[in-house]
Amino acid sequence: MSRHGNQRGSKTGRAAAALLLMAVAVIAGGVVWLTAEWQRPYQGFARDGVFVEIPRGLSNSAIAYRLAENGVVRSRLAFEVLCRWKSPATLQAGEYFFDRPATPAEVFRKLATGRVFVHVVTVPEGKTMKEIAELMEREGLASRMAFLAAASDATLVRDLAPKARNLEGFLFPETYQFPRHVTPERVVEVMVKRFREVWGKVQKETGAAGGGSVSAVVTLASLVEKETSVAEERSLVAGVFHNRLKRGMALQCDPTVTYALELANKYDGSLNSKDLRFKSPYNTYRNAGLPPGPIANPGEASLRAAVNPPKVDYLYFVANAEGGHFFSRTLAEHNKNVTRYRRLQAQNGRSGATKTGAQRAPQRNPR
């Protein structure tokens, strides 16, 4: 080989080595940049946070673009490389909420584990359909009117309660998690589904009958739920109502009068003797037996009490001015308890104590 050939070979070797070193440096620099980028928190969105919707089937590249566009990650490229490096992990569809600086690695974990945004709402026991509608509106899940429209369709419980006029009684009180854009129809569907689950468990564990009796049980349970919030009293209240029904006595349940007045938009926050004569099929002072449907949405404990009332000989109860009730077997005993209640109520009033669970005690045929 000639001298010139050796020189050319030497130059080519040095150029190749230089290129190799340059490539190594670029790769090393890229690795360093990516490592730093993946661990560096970033927030390019407003202080109150940002929602990002990830549709089903969106590619990692498109997801990276959407996140960068919304200020969740600084570099679209860095996040896309992270996705490729983490393969075969799959980013899950859904709506995500970001409200603080996060590293691409943290964002990736959030999407890979499907920690989508949910709106948590708790529906307390004993709320009426209207009250639940107001709660949903306050929580920003649905307007009051839209929720009432959805809950007025009894199709979801037609097999359980063929004569149901709406979903009152079947919107089970529970803590729920809903996506931000849930529809009112979906909300009531989930609540009724939960009722069915609980009712099925109660049936199985108590041997309760199904079919046409479901509506009666739920109606009775709603009366129990509205009459007492004391856990150990629920079965006793159910027992009193059961005994009165067997004897053909009017239930004289104050909450049914309240419900009747609310339906007519005539309830002013209190009951008087005139209200007890209000003409309505729900008024259990005027009408014998159960009202035509539930007056609230009962919880599991009240359902159990209504399904299997204990064998007690009580026929009356009145508030004890401390949140619970006095139970009695005879009218004479009941009248003594009424006097006792009024005395305690007066004492509480003088002492400035709050009267809890104070209910009316009618003079004629009191419960």
Summary of the structure (lengths in Angstrom):
residues: 367
radius of gyration: 33.2
end to end distance: 120.9
largest distance: 131.3
contacts: 1111
relative contact order: 0.08
helix: 50%
strand: 8%
